[in-house]
């Protein structure tokens, strides 16, 4: 089953800067061959369910190995059975609607 996920891994008991941990997780996701889109507070991931879940587990293993004694993770998942949908499809759908709203005549 295909899944689109939003992942935010938060190491606890570490330095203030989390970017080294984010970079390490991003490498894990890339090595797993998953499609990703980094954003300000996490990473969107697209792939097969088992591959995504295995990569999330591997992120935890890597971040713990980097010295984080605790990790809190926020994971949102979306699946569809009616049709295939990519991360880009989801964003494009909203952008199209925003463009239509901007082009609509205004009352005056």
Secondary structure as GFF3:
##gff-version 3
##sequence-region A 1 108
A	DSSP	beta_strand	2	12	.	.	.	ID=ss1
A	DSSP	alpha_helix	19	31	.	.	.	ID=ss2
A	DSSP	beta_strand	35	39	.	.	.	ID=ss3
A	DSSP	beta_strand	42	48	.	.	.	ID=ss4
A	DSSP	alpha_helix	49	65	.	.	.	ID=ss5
A	DSSP	beta_strand	70	78	.	.	.	ID=ss6
A	DSSP	alpha_helix	87	103	.	.	.	ID=ss7
###
